[in-house]
Amino acid sequence: MSSLTELQALIQEKYDIPVSDLDPQASMREKGLDSLALAEFIFAVEDHFHIVVPDDNPNIDTLAELASLVDGAIAAKEAKETKETKAESTV
């Protein structure tokens, strides 16, 4: 499941931009989010999803790009938790 819908809702909540105005392929800068606002938004995303967005891609520009990174981070977190749970159950 993609995180895109939740990301759109977060932007609407934080910056009062209607979801209908948020094209996943358009630059978030076009909606008035400068680099500081984007950094703050990424921190909010990390808090919301309880993940760490990899910082090896500093050029996140669209919601689709961010959703892809978030989805990857969620999948990695879930895989790690599953692995840890299996390891604990074999002890």
PyMOL Python script that loads the backbone (N, CA, C, O; Angstrom):
from pymol import cmd

cmd.read_pdbstr("""\
ATOM      1  N   MET A   1       0.843  -1.185   0.000  1.00  0.00           N
ATOM      2  CA  MET A   1       0.000   0.000   0.000  1.00  0.00           C
ATOM      3  C   MET A   1       0.884   1.243   0.000  1.00  0.00           C
ATOM      4  O   MET A   1       1.844   1.328   0.767  1.00  0.00           O
ATOM      5  N   SER A   2       0.570   2.177  -0.836  1.00  0.00           N
ATOM      6  CA  SER A   2       1.365   3.390  -0.955  1.00  0.00           C
ATOM      7  C   SER A   2       1.022   4.381   0.158  1.00  0.00           C
ATOM      8  O   SER A   2      -0.113   4.458   0.629  1.00  0.00           O
ATOM      9  N   SER A   3       2.018   5.112   0.547  1.00  0.00           N
ATOM     10  CA  SER A   3       1.853   6.129   1.583  1.00  0.00           C
ATOM     11  C   SER A   3       1.361   7.455   1.007  1.00  0.00           C
ATOM     12  O   SER A   3       1.162   8.416   1.751  1.00  0.00           O
ATOM     13  N   LEU A   4       1.165   7.514  -0.292  1.00  0.00           N
ATOM     14  CA  LEU A   4       0.838   8.770  -0.964  1.00  0.00           C
ATOM     15  C   LEU A   4      -0.382   9.468  -0.363  1.00  0.00           C
ATOM     16  O   LEU A   4      -0.340  10.675  -0.126  1.00  0.00           O
ATOM     17  N   THR A   5      -1.452   8.741  -0.117  1.00  0.00           N
ATOM     18  CA  THR A   5      -2.670   9.353   0.421  1.00  0.00           C
ATOM     19  C   THR A   5      -2.416   9.983   1.786  1.00  0.00           C
ATOM     20  O   THR A   5      -2.892  11.082   2.070  1.00  0.00           O
ATOM     21  N   GLU A   6      -1.662   9.281   2.627  1.00  0.00           N
ATOM     22  CA  GLU A   6      -1.350   9.835   3.957  1.00  0.00           C
ATOM     23  C   GLU A   6      -0.440  11.049   3.842  1.00  0.00           C
ATOM     24  O   GLU A   6      -0.584  12.004   4.606  1.00  0.00           O
ATOM     25  N   LEU A   7       0.496  11.025   2.895  1.00  0.00           N
ATOM     26  CA  LEU A   7       1.376  12.176   2.693  1.00  0.00           C
ATOM     27  C   LEU A   7       0.572  13.394   2.241  1.00  0.00           C
ATOM     28  O   LEU A   7       0.814  14.510   2.700  1.00  0.00           O
ATOM     29  N   GLN A   8      -0.377  13.174   1.345  1.00  0.00           N
ATOM     30  CA  GLN A   8      -1.219  14.283   0.900  1.00  0.00           C
ATOM     31  C   GLN A   8      -2.022  14.853   2.074  1.00  0.00           C
ATOM     32  O   GLN A   8      -2.163  16.070   2.202  1.00  0.00           O
ATOM     33  N   ALA A   9      -2.544  13.976   2.922  1.00  0.00           N
ATOM     34  CA  ALA A   9      -3.306  14.434   4.087  1.00  0.00           C
ATOM     35  C   ALA A   9      -2.411  15.213   5.050  1.00  0.00           C
ATOM     36  O   ALA A   9      -2.844  16.206   5.636  1.00  0.00           O
ATOM     37  N   LEU A  10      -1.170  14.770   5.215  1.00  0.00           N
ATOM     38  CA  LEU A  10      -0.236  15.491   6.092  1.00  0.00           C
ATOM     39  C   LEU A  10       0.067  16.888   5.561  1.00  0.00           C
ATOM     40  O   LEU A  10       0.114  17.853   6.323  1.00  0.00           O
ATOM     41  N   ILE A  11       0.271  16.986   4.255  1.00  0.00           N
ATOM     42  CA  ILE A  11       0.536  18.308   3.673  1.00  0.00           C
ATOM     43  C   ILE A  11      -0.682  19.208   3.846  1.00  0.00           C
ATOM     44  O   ILE A  11      -0.546  20.387   4.171  1.00  0.00           O
ATOM     45  N   GLN A  12      -1.859  18.659   3.630  1.00  0.00           N
ATOM     46  CA  GLN A  12      -3.070  19.459   3.803  1.00  0.00           C
ATOM     47  C   GLN A  12      -3.176  19.956   5.245  1.00  0.00           C
ATOM     48  O   GLN A  12      -3.488  21.122   5.489  1.00  0.00           O
ATOM     49  N   GLU A  13      -2.913  19.062   6.192  1.00  0.00           N
ATOM     50  CA  GLU A  13      -3.002  19.425   7.606  1.00  0.00           C
ATOM     51  C   GLU A  13      -1.953  20.464   7.993  1.00  0.00           C
ATOM     52  O   GLU A  13      -2.256  21.426   8.698  1.00  0.00           O
ATOM     53  N   LYS A  14      -0.728  20.266   7.533  1.00  0.00           N
ATOM     54  CA  LYS A  14       0.387  21.118   7.963  1.00  0.00           C
ATOM     55  C   LYS A  14       0.441  22.456   7.216  1.00  0.00           C
ATOM     56  O   LYS A  14       0.786  23.481   7.804  1.00  0.00           O
ATOM     57  N   TYR A  15       0.100  22.447   5.923  1.00  0.00           N
ATOM     58  CA  TYR A  15       0.272  23.650   5.103  1.00  0.00           C
ATOM     59  C   TYR A  15      -1.035  24.172   4.503  1.00  0.00           C
ATOM     60  O   TYR A  15      -1.031  25.134   3.735  1.00  0.00           O
ATOM     61  N   ASP A  16      -2.152  23.532   4.857  1.00  0.00           N
ATOM     62  CA  ASP A  16      -3.470  23.974   4.391  1.00  0.00           C
ATOM     63  C   ASP A  16      -3.565  24.026   2.861  1.00  0.00           C
ATOM     64  O   ASP A  16      -4.165  24.938   2.293  1.00  0.00           O
ATOM     65  N   ILE A  17      -2.965  23.038   2.217  1.00  0.00           N
ATOM     66  CA  ILE A  17      -3.058  22.913   0.763  1.00  0.00           C
ATOM     67  C   ILE A  17      -4.052  21.785   0.481  1.00  0.00           C
ATOM     68  O   ILE A  17      -3.827  20.655   0.912  1.00  0.00           O
ATOM     69  N   PRO A  18      -5.132  22.064  -0.225  1.00  0.00           N
ATOM     70  CA  PRO A  18      -6.128  21.023  -0.491  1.00  0.00           C
ATOM     71  C   PRO A  18      -5.524  19.823  -1.227  1.00  0.00           C
ATOM     72  O   PRO A  18      -4.696  19.983  -2.125  1.00  0.00           O
ATOM     73  N   VAL A  19      -5.944  18.642  -0.839  1.00  0.00           N
ATOM     74  CA  VAL A  19      -5.449  17.418  -1.471  1.00  0.00           C
ATOM     75  C   VAL A  19      -5.687  17.464  -2.973  1.00  0.00           C
ATOM     76  O   VAL A  19      -4.860  16.982  -3.747  1.00  0.00           O
ATOM     77  N   SER A  20      -6.803  18.037  -3.388  1.00  0.00           N
ATOM     78  CA  SER A  20      -7.116  18.109  -4.817  1.00  0.00           C
ATOM     79  C   SER A  20      -6.099  18.936  -5.599  1.00  0.00           C
ATOM     80  O   SER A  20      -6.004  18.806  -6.820  1.00  0.00           O
ATOM     81  N   ASP A  21      -5.341  19.782  -4.909  1.00  0.00           N
ATOM     82  CA  ASP A  21      -4.313  20.603  -5.558  1.00  0.00           C
ATOM     83  C   ASP A  21      -2.936  19.943  -5.549  1.00  0.00           C
ATOM     84  O   ASP A  21      -1.973  20.519  -6.057  1.00  0.00           O
ATOM     85  N   LEU A  22      -2.833  18.753  -4.984  1.00  0.00           N
ATOM     86  CA  LEU A  22      -1.533  18.102  -4.826  1.00  0.00           C
ATOM     87  C   LEU A  22      -1.331  17.015  -5.878  1.00  0.00           C
ATOM     88  O   LEU A  22      -1.727  15.866  -5.688  1.00  0.00           O
ATOM     89  N   ASP A  23      -0.717  17.394  -6.975  1.00  0.00           N
ATOM     90  CA  ASP A  23      -0.370  16.440  -8.027  1.00  0.00           C
ATOM     91  C   ASP A  23       0.879  15.691  -7.578  1.00  0.00           C
ATOM     92  O   ASP A  23       1.911  16.317  -7.336  1.00  0.00           O
ATOM     93  N   PRO A  24       0.810  14.360  -7.460  1.00  0.00           N
ATOM     94  CA  PRO A  24       1.956  13.590  -6.979  1.00  0.00           C
ATOM     95  C   PRO A  24       3.218  13.763  -7.823  1.00  0.00           C
ATOM     96  O   PRO A  24       4.328  13.577  -7.325  1.00  0.00           O
ATOM     97  N   GLN A  25       3.050  14.118  -9.097  1.00  0.00           N
ATOM     98  CA  GLN A  25       4.202  14.251  -9.994  1.00  0.00           C
ATOM     99  C   GLN A  25       4.738  15.680 -10.080  1.00  0.00           C
ATOM    100  O   GLN A  25       5.789  15.910 -10.678  1.00  0.00           O
ATOM    101  N   ALA A  26       4.037  16.624  -9.498  1.00  0.00           N
ATOM    102  CA  ALA A  26       4.457  18.025  -9.556  1.00  0.00           C
ATOM    103  C   ALA A  26       5.422  18.337  -8.416  1.00  0.00           C
ATOM    104  O   ALA A  26       5.385  17.707  -7.360  1.00  0.00           O
ATOM    105  N   SER A  27       6.264  19.300  -8.648  1.00  0.00           N
ATOM    106  CA  SER A  27       7.209  19.738  -7.626  1.00  0.00           C
ATOM    107  C   SER A  27       6.459  20.310  -6.428  1.00  0.00           C
ATOM    108  O   SER A  27       5.533  21.106  -6.580  1.00  0.00           O
ATOM    109  N   MET A  28       6.872  19.892  -5.238  1.00  0.00           N
ATOM    110  CA  MET A  28       6.256  20.449  -4.030  1.00  0.00           C
ATOM    111  C   MET A  28       6.621  21.919  -3.883  1.00  0.00           C
ATOM    112  O   MET A  28       5.906  22.672  -3.222  1.00  0.00           O
ATOM    113  N   ARG A  29       7.714  22.326  -4.486  1.00  0.00           N
ATOM    114  CA  ARG A  29       8.120  23.733  -4.444  1.00  0.00           C
ATOM    115  C   ARG A  29       7.095  24.613  -5.175  1.00  0.00           C
ATOM    116  O   ARG A  29       6.915  25.783  -4.834  1.00  0.00           O
ATOM    117  N   GLU A  30       6.426  24.037  -6.182  1.00  0.00           N
ATOM    118  CA  GLU A  30       5.399  24.792  -6.908  1.00  0.00           C
ATOM    119  C   GLU A  30       4.233  25.170  -6.002  1.00  0.00           C
ATOM    120  O   GLU A  30       3.502  26.117  -6.291  1.00  0.00           O
ATOM    121  N   LYS A  31       4.061  24.444  -4.922  1.00  0.00           N
ATOM    122  CA  LYS A  31       2.984  24.737  -3.970  1.00  0.00           C
ATOM    123  C   LYS A  31       3.463  25.646  -2.843  1.00  0.00           C
ATOM    124  O   LYS A  31       2.743  25.875  -1.871  1.00  0.00           O
ATOM    125  N   GLY A  32       4.681  26.160  -2.982  1.00  0.00           N
ATOM    126  CA  GLY A  32       5.183  27.121  -2.018  1.00  0.00           C
ATOM    127  C   GLY A  32       6.040  26.544  -0.907  1.00  0.00           C
ATOM    128  O   GLY A  32       6.390  27.259   0.032  1.00  0.00           O
ATOM    129  N   LEU A  33       6.387  25.267  -0.993  1.00  0.00           N
ATOM    130  CA  LEU A  33       7.230  24.660   0.032  1.00  0.00           C
ATOM    131  C   LEU A  33       8.696  24.872  -0.346  1.00  0.00           C
ATOM    132  O   LEU A  33       9.195  24.264  -1.293  1.00  0.00           O
ATOM    133  N   ASP A  34       9.374  25.732   0.397  1.00  0.00           N
ATOM    134  CA  ASP A  34      10.793  25.949   0.148  1.00  0.00           C
ATOM    135  C   ASP A  34      11.601  24.839   0.814  1.00  0.00           C
ATOM    136  O   ASP A  34      11.026  23.917   1.393  1.00  0.00           O
ATOM    137  N   SER A  35      12.920  24.919   0.738  1.00  0.00           N
ATOM    138  CA  SER A  35      13.760  23.838   1.263  1.00  0.00           C
ATOM    139  C   SER A  35      13.580  23.651   2.768  1.00  0.00           C
ATOM    140  O   SER A  35      13.620  22.521   3.254  1.00  0.00           O
ATOM    141  N   LEU A  36      13.384  24.727   3.507  1.00  0.00           N
ATOM    142  CA  LEU A  36      13.164  24.613   4.951  1.00  0.00           C
ATOM    143  C   LEU A  36      11.824  23.930   5.238  1.00  0.00           C
ATOM    144  O   LEU A  36      11.743  23.055   6.100  1.00  0.00           O
ATOM    145  N   ALA A  37      10.786  24.328   4.523  1.00  0.00           N
ATOM    146  CA  ALA A  37       9.474  23.706   4.709  1.00  0.00           C
ATOM    147  C   ALA A  37       9.525  22.229   4.338  1.00  0.00           C
ATOM    148  O   ALA A  37       8.903  21.403   5.007  1.00  0.00           O
ATOM    149  N   LEU A  38      10.258  21.886   3.283  1.00  0.00           N
ATOM    150  CA  LEU A  38      10.383  20.479   2.896  1.00  0.00           C
ATOM    151  C   LEU A  38      11.107  19.684   3.973  1.00  0.00           C
ATOM    152  O   LEU A  38      10.715  18.560   4.285  1.00  0.00           O
ATOM    153  N   ALA A  39      12.160  20.259   4.541  1.00  0.00           N
ATOM    154  CA  ALA A  39      12.884  19.570   5.615  1.00  0.00           C
ATOM    155  C   ALA A  39      11.966  19.356   6.817  1.00  0.00           C
ATOM    156  O   ALA A  39      11.948  18.272   7.400  1.00  0.00           O
ATOM    157  N   GLU A  40      11.215  20.376   7.185  1.00  0.00           N
ATOM    158  CA  GLU A  40      10.267  20.244   8.299  1.00  0.00           C
ATOM    159  C   GLU A  40       9.207  19.192   7.992  1.00  0.00           C
ATOM    160  O   GLU A  40       8.810  18.423   8.867  1.00  0.00           O
ATOM    161  N   PHE A  41       8.754  19.164   6.741  1.00  0.00           N
ATOM    162  CA  PHE A  41       7.741  18.184   6.361  1.00  0.00           C
ATOM    163  C   PHE A  41       8.305  16.768   6.450  1.00  0.00           C
ATOM    164  O   PHE A  41       7.611  15.853   6.892  1.00  0.00           O
ATOM    165  N   ILE A  42       9.537  16.583   6.041  1.00  0.00           N
ATOM    166  CA  ILE A  42      10.146  15.248   6.120  1.00  0.00           C
ATOM    167  C   ILE A  42      10.257  14.811   7.577  1.00  0.00           C
ATOM    168  O   ILE A  42      10.049  13.637   7.880  1.00  0.00           O
ATOM    169  N   PHE A  43      10.579  15.726   8.480  1.00  0.00           N
ATOM    170  CA  PHE A  43      10.601  15.376   9.908  1.00  0.00           C
ATOM    171  C   PHE A  43       9.203  14.959  10.375  1.00  0.00           C
ATOM    172  O   PHE A  43       9.060  14.004  11.139  1.00  0.00           O
ATOM    173  N   ALA A  44       8.182  15.671   9.916  1.00  0.00           N
ATOM    174  CA  ALA A  44       6.804  15.315  10.277  1.00  0.00           C
ATOM    175  C   ALA A  44       6.440  13.937   9.722  1.00  0.00           C
ATOM    176  O   ALA A  44       5.752  13.158  10.381  1.00  0.00           O
ATOM    177  N   VAL A  45       6.902  13.647   8.517  1.00  0.00           N
ATOM    178  CA  VAL A  45       6.659  12.337   7.897  1.00  0.00           C
ATOM    179  C   VAL A  45       7.324  11.242   8.722  1.00  0.00           C
ATOM    180  O   VAL A  45       6.727  10.196   8.975  1.00  0.00           O
ATOM    181  N   GLU A  46       8.558  11.489   9.138  1.00  0.00           N
ATOM    182  CA  GLU A  46       9.269  10.496   9.955  1.00  0.00           C
ATOM    183  C   GLU A  46       8.522  10.242  11.264  1.00  0.00           C
ATOM    184  O   GLU A  46       8.384   9.095  11.691  1.00  0.00           O
ATOM    185  N   ASP A  47       8.051  11.291  11.888  1.00  0.00           N
ATOM    186  CA  ASP A  47       7.293  11.134  13.136  1.00  0.00           C
ATOM    187  C   ASP A  47       5.982  10.387  12.896  1.00  0.00           C
ATOM    188  O   ASP A  47       5.604   9.517  13.680  1.00  0.00           O
ATOM    189  N   HIS A  48       5.302  10.728  11.821  1.00  0.00           N
ATOM    190  CA  HIS A  48       4.001  10.121  11.528  1.00  0.00           C
ATOM    191  C   HIS A  48       4.120   8.619  11.258  1.00  0.00           C
ATOM    192  O   HIS A  48       3.325   7.826  11.764  1.00  0.00           O
ATOM    193  N   PHE A  49       5.112   8.239  10.463  1.00  0.00           N
ATOM    194  CA  PHE A  49       5.258   6.840  10.063  1.00  0.00           C
ATOM    195  C   PHE A  49       6.220   6.052  10.964  1.00  0.00           C
ATOM    196  O   PHE A  49       6.366   4.840  10.807  1.00  0.00           O
ATOM    197  N   HIS A  50       6.868   6.736  11.900  1.00  0.00           N
ATOM    198  CA  HIS A  50       7.846   6.101  12.794  1.00  0.00           C
ATOM    199  C   HIS A  50       8.959   5.428  11.987  1.00  0.00           C
ATOM    200  O   HIS A  50       9.293   4.260  12.188  1.00  0.00           O
ATOM    201  N   ILE A  51       9.514   6.215  11.067  1.00  0.00           N
ATOM    202  CA  ILE A  51      10.590   5.731  10.198  1.00  0.00           C
ATOM    203  C   ILE A  51      11.668   6.796  10.121  1.00  0.00           C
ATOM    204  O   ILE A  51      11.509   7.902  10.639  1.00  0.00           O
ATOM    205  N   VAL A  52      12.755   6.450   9.473  1.00  0.00           N
ATOM    206  CA  VAL A  52      13.786   7.424   9.131  1.00  0.00           C
ATOM    207  C   VAL A  52      13.853   7.458   7.609  1.00  0.00           C
ATOM    208  O   VAL A  52      14.141   6.447   6.969  1.00  0.00           O
ATOM    209  N   VAL A  53      13.587   8.626   7.039  1.00  0.00           N
ATOM    210  CA  VAL A  53      13.683   8.774   5.592  1.00  0.00           C
ATOM    211  C   VAL A  53      15.167   8.861   5.254  1.00  0.00           C
ATOM    212  O   VAL A  53      15.873   9.711   5.796  1.00  0.00           O
ATOM    213  N   PRO A  54      15.644   8.000   4.374  1.00  0.00           N
ATOM    214  CA  PRO A  54      17.069   8.026   4.031  1.00  0.00           C
ATOM    215  C   PRO A  54      17.476   9.402   3.519  1.00  0.00           C
ATOM    216  O   PRO A  54      16.783   9.999   2.696  1.00  0.00           O
ATOM    217  N   ASP A  55      18.594   9.893   4.010  1.00  0.00           N
ATOM    218  CA  ASP A  55      19.044  11.217   3.588  1.00  0.00           C
ATOM    219  C   ASP A  55      20.040  11.145   2.444  1.00  0.00           C
ATOM    220  O   ASP A  55      20.701  12.135   2.128  1.00  0.00           O
ATOM    221  N   ASP A  56      20.151   9.973   1.820  1.00  0.00           N
ATOM    222  CA  ASP A  56      21.066   9.845   0.690  1.00  0.00           C
ATOM    223  C   ASP A  56      20.434  10.329  -0.612  1.00  0.00           C
ATOM    224  O   ASP A  56      21.050  10.232  -1.674  1.00  0.00           O
ATOM    225  N   ASN A  57      19.219  10.847  -0.537  1.00  0.00           N
ATOM    226  CA  ASN A  57      18.544  11.410  -1.699  1.00  0.00           C
ATOM    227  C   ASN A  57      17.999  12.784  -1.328  1.00  0.00           C
ATOM    228  O   ASN A  57      16.801  12.934  -1.088  1.00  0.00           O
ATOM    229  N   PRO A  58      18.873  13.787  -1.279  1.00  0.00           N
ATOM    230  CA  PRO A  58      18.444  15.107  -0.827  1.00  0.00           C
ATOM    231  C   PRO A  58      17.582  15.860  -1.838  1.00  0.00           C
ATOM    232  O   PRO A  58      17.081  16.942  -1.532  1.00  0.00           O
ATOM    233  N   ASN A  59      17.404  15.312  -3.021  1.00  0.00           N
ATOM    234  CA  ASN A  59      16.667  16.015  -4.060  1.00  0.00           C
ATOM    235  C   ASN A  59      15.221  15.554  -4.183  1.00  0.00           C
ATOM    236  O   ASN A  59      14.683  15.492  -5.289  1.00  0.00           O
ATOM    237  N   ILE A  60      14.595  15.235  -3.071  1.00  0.00           N
ATOM    238  CA  ILE A  60      13.188  14.855  -3.091  1.00  0.00           C
ATOM    239  C   ILE A  60      12.402  16.091  -3.519  1.00  0.00           C
ATOM    240  O   ILE A  60      12.454  17.130  -2.861  1.00  0.00           O
ATOM    241  N   ASP A  61      11.681  15.968  -4.618  1.00  0.00           N
ATOM    242  CA  ASP A  61      10.985  17.133  -5.143  1.00  0.00           C
ATOM    243  C   ASP A  61       9.484  16.924  -5.291  1.00  0.00           C
ATOM    244  O   ASP A  61       8.715  17.883  -5.221  1.00  0.00           O
ATOM    245  N   THR A  62       9.062  15.682  -5.496  1.00  0.00           N
ATOM    246  CA  THR A  62       7.638  15.427  -5.702  1.00  0.00           C
ATOM    247  C   THR A  62       7.097  14.515  -4.608  1.00  0.00           C
ATOM    248  O   THR A  62       7.851  13.809  -3.938  1.00  0.00           O
ATOM    249  N   LEU A  63       5.793  14.540  -4.443  1.00  0.00           N
ATOM    250  CA  LEU A  63       5.159  13.636  -3.481  1.00  0.00           C
ATOM    251  C   LEU A  63       5.361  12.184  -3.895  1.00  0.00           C
ATOM    252  O   LEU A  63       5.514  11.312  -3.039  1.00  0.00           O
ATOM    253  N   ALA A  64       5.364  11.920  -5.187  1.00  0.00           N
ATOM    254  CA  ALA A  64       5.569  10.551  -5.661  1.00  0.00           C
ATOM    255  C   ALA A  64       6.957  10.049  -5.265  1.00  0.00           C
ATOM    256  O   ALA A  64       7.104   8.899  -4.850  1.00  0.00           O
ATOM    257  N   GLU A  65       7.978  10.907  -5.389  1.00  0.00           N
ATOM    258  CA  GLU A  65       9.336  10.523  -4.979  1.00  0.00           C
ATOM    259  C   GLU A  65       9.393  10.273  -3.478  1.00  0.00           C
ATOM    260  O   GLU A  65       9.991   9.296  -3.026  1.00  0.00           O
ATOM    261  N   LEU A  66       8.776  11.151  -2.715  1.00  0.00           N
ATOM    262  CA  LEU A  66       8.766  10.986  -1.265  1.00  0.00           C
ATOM    263  C   LEU A  66       7.998   9.730  -0.871  1.00  0.00           C
ATOM    264  O   LEU A  66       8.435   8.990   0.010  1.00  0.00           O
ATOM    265  N   ALA A  67       6.861   9.482  -1.513  1.00  0.00           N
ATOM    266  CA  ALA A  67       6.070   8.284  -1.211  1.00  0.00           C
ATOM    267  C   ALA A  67       6.882   7.023  -1.482  1.00  0.00           C
ATOM    268  O   ALA A  67       6.806   6.059  -0.720  1.00  0.00           O
ATOM    269  N   SER A  68       7.649   7.025  -2.551  1.00  0.00           N
ATOM    270  CA  SER A  68       8.487   5.870  -2.871  1.00  0.00           C
ATOM    271  C   SER A  68       9.525   5.630  -1.776  1.00  0.00           C
ATOM    272  O   SER A  68       9.744   4.491  -1.363  1.00  0.00           O
ATOM    273  N   LEU A  69      10.157   6.698  -1.310  1.00  0.00           N
ATOM    274  CA  LEU A  69      11.139   6.569  -0.226  1.00  0.00           C
ATOM    275  C   LEU A  69      10.478   6.111   1.070  1.00  0.00           C
ATOM    276  O   LEU A  69      11.011   5.254   1.774  1.00  0.00           O
ATOM    277  N   VAL A  70       9.331   6.675   1.380  1.00  0.00           N
ATOM    278  CA  VAL A  70       8.606   6.300   2.599  1.00  0.00           C
ATOM    279  C   VAL A  70       8.188   4.831   2.528  1.00  0.00           C
ATOM    280  O   VAL A  70       8.352   4.087   3.495  1.00  0.00           O
ATOM    281  N   ASP A  71       7.653   4.421   1.387  1.00  0.00           N
ATOM    282  CA  ASP A  71       7.235   3.024   1.229  1.00  0.00           C
ATOM    283  C   ASP A  71       8.418   2.077   1.412  1.00  0.00           C
ATOM    284  O   ASP A  71       8.285   1.021   2.030  1.00  0.00           O
ATOM    285  N   GLY A  72       9.578   2.459   0.872  1.00  0.00           N
ATOM    286  CA  GLY A  72      10.777   1.638   1.042  1.00  0.00           C
ATOM    287  C   GLY A  72      11.223   1.572   2.493  1.00  0.00           C
ATOM    288  O   GLY A  72      11.612   0.510   2.981  1.00  0.00           O
ATOM    289  N   ALA A  73      11.167   2.705   3.183  1.00  0.00           N
ATOM    290  CA  ALA A  73      11.564   2.741   4.594  1.00  0.00           C
ATOM    291  C   ALA A  73      10.603   1.925   5.455  1.00  0.00           C
ATOM    292  O   ALA A  73      11.029   1.251   6.392  1.00  0.00           O
ATOM    293  N   ILE A  74       9.315   1.984   5.142  1.00  0.00           N
ATOM    294  CA  ILE A  74       8.327   1.190   5.883  1.00  0.00           C
ATOM    295  C   ILE A  74       8.571  -0.293   5.649  1.00  0.00           C
ATOM    296  O   ILE A  74       8.535  -1.086   6.590  1.00  0.00           O
ATOM    297  N   ALA A  75       8.818  -0.671   4.403  1.00  0.00           N
ATOM    298  CA  ALA A  75       9.071  -2.080   4.081  1.00  0.00           C
ATOM    299  C   ALA A  75      10.322  -2.581   4.794  1.00  0.00           C
ATOM    300  O   ALA A  75      10.335  -3.696   5.317  1.00  0.00           O
ATOM    301  N   ALA A  76      11.371  -1.764   4.818  1.00  0.00           N
ATOM    302  CA  ALA A  76      12.605  -2.159   5.501  1.00  0.00           C
ATOM    303  C   ALA A  76      12.372  -2.308   7.001  1.00  0.00           C
ATOM    304  O   ALA A  76      12.882  -3.240   7.623  1.00  0.00           O
ATOM    305  N   LYS A  77      11.607  -1.394   7.578  1.00  0.00           N
ATOM    306  CA  LYS A  77      11.298  -1.459   9.010  1.00  0.00           C
ATOM    307  C   LYS A  77      10.498  -2.717   9.329  1.00  0.00           C
ATOM    308  O   LYS A  77      10.787  -3.413  10.302  1.00  0.00           O
ATOM    309  N   GLU A  78       9.494  -3.006   8.507  1.00  0.00           N
ATOM    310  CA  GLU A  78       8.670  -4.197   8.731  1.00  0.00           C
ATOM    311  C   GLU A  78       9.485  -5.475   8.574  1.00  0.00           C
ATOM    312  O   GLU A  78       9.301  -6.425   9.335  1.00  0.00           O
ATOM    313  N   ALA A  79      10.379  -5.507   7.595  1.00  0.00           N
ATOM    314  CA  ALA A  79      11.226  -6.684   7.394  1.00  0.00           C
ATOM    315  C   ALA A  79      12.145  -6.886   8.593  1.00  0.00           C
ATOM    316  O   ALA A  79      12.351  -8.013   9.043  1.00  0.00           O
ATOM    317  N   LYS A  80      12.694  -5.791   9.106  1.00  0.00           N
ATOM    318  CA  LYS A  80      13.576  -5.880  10.267  1.00  0.00           C
ATOM    319  C   LYS A  80      12.803  -6.373  11.488  1.00  0.00           C
ATOM    320  O   LYS A  80      13.289  -7.222  12.236  1.00  0.00           O
ATOM    321  N   GLU A  81      11.600  -5.838  11.687  1.00  0.00           N
ATOM    322  CA  GLU A  81      10.788  -6.254  12.833  1.00  0.00           C
ATOM    323  C   GLU A  81      10.393  -7.721  12.721  1.00  0.00           C
ATOM    324  O   GLU A  81      10.375  -8.432  13.726  1.00  0.00           O
ATOM    325  N   THR A  82      10.078  -8.182  11.517  1.00  0.00           N
ATOM    326  CA  THR A  82       9.727  -9.584  11.301  1.00  0.00           C
ATOM    327  C   THR A  82      10.920 -10.478  11.601  1.00  0.00           C
ATOM    328  O   THR A  82      10.785 -11.522  12.238  1.00  0.00           O
ATOM    329  N   LYS A  83      12.080 -10.058  11.136  1.00  0.00           N
ATOM    330  CA  LYS A  83      13.302 -10.831  11.377  1.00  0.00           C
ATOM    331  C   LYS A  83      13.599 -10.904  12.871  1.00  0.00           C
ATOM    332  O   LYS A  83      13.958 -11.964  13.384  1.00  0.00           O
ATOM    333  N   GLU A  84      13.448  -9.780  13.567  1.00  0.00           N
ATOM    334  CA  GLU A  84      13.707  -9.758  15.009  1.00  0.00           C
ATOM    335  C   GLU A  84      12.698 -10.618  15.762  1.00  0.00           C
ATOM    336  O   GLU A  84      13.058 -11.303  16.720  1.00  0.00           O
ATOM    337  N   THR A  85      11.448 -10.587  15.339  1.00  0.00           N
ATOM    338  CA  THR A  85      10.412 -11.398  15.980  1.00  0.00           C
ATOM    339  C   THR A  85      10.705 -12.875  15.800  1.00  0.00           C
ATOM    340  O   THR A  85      10.564 -13.657  16.740  1.00  0.00           O
ATOM    341  N   LYS A  86      11.111 -13.264  14.599  1.00  0.00           N
ATOM    342  CA  LYS A  86      11.449 -14.664  14.338  1.00  0.00           C
ATOM    343  C   LYS A  86      12.655 -15.090  15.167  1.00  0.00           C
ATOM    344  O   LYS A  86      12.690 -16.202  15.694  1.00  0.00           O
ATOM    345  N   ALA A  87      13.643 -14.206  15.282  1.00  0.00           N
ATOM    346  CA  ALA A  87      14.840 -14.524  16.062  1.00  0.00           C
ATOM    347  C   ALA A  87      14.489 -14.694  17.538  1.00  0.00           C
ATOM    348  O   ALA A  87      15.019 -15.582  18.206  1.00  0.00           O
ATOM    349  N   GLU A  88      13.600 -13.846  18.045  1.00  0.00           N
ATOM    350  CA  GLU A  88      13.192 -13.945  19.449  1.00  0.00           C
ATOM    351  C   GLU A  88      12.395 -15.215  19.712  1.00  0.00           C
ATOM    352  O   GLU A  88      12.503 -15.799  20.791  1.00  0.00           O
ATOM    353  N   SER A  89      11.607 -15.645  18.751  1.00  0.00           N
ATOM    354  CA  SER A  89      10.778 -16.832  18.961  1.00  0.00           C
ATOM    355  C   SER A  89      11.584 -18.123  18.899  1.00  0.00           C
ATOM    356  O   SER A  89      11.105 -19.169  19.339  1.00  0.00           O
ATOM    357  N   THR A  90      12.791 -18.069  18.362  1.00  0.00           N
ATOM    358  CA  THR A  90      13.627 -19.271  18.303  1.00  0.00           C
ATOM    359  C   THR A  90      14.534 -19.391  19.515  1.00  0.00           C
ATOM    360  O   THR A  90      15.237 -20.388  19.675  1.00  0.00           O
ATOM    361  N   VAL A  91      14.518 -18.375  20.367  1.00  0.00           N
ATOM    362  CA  VAL A  91      15.386 -18.383  21.559  1.00  0.00           C
ATOM    363  C   VAL A  91      14.746 -19.159  22.670  1.00  0.00           C
ATOM    364  O   VAL A  91      15.322 -19.279  23.751  1.00  0.00           O
TER     365      VAL A  91
END
""", "prot")
cmd.dss("prot")
cmd.show_as("cartoon", "prot")
cmd.util.cbc("prot")
cmd.orient("prot")
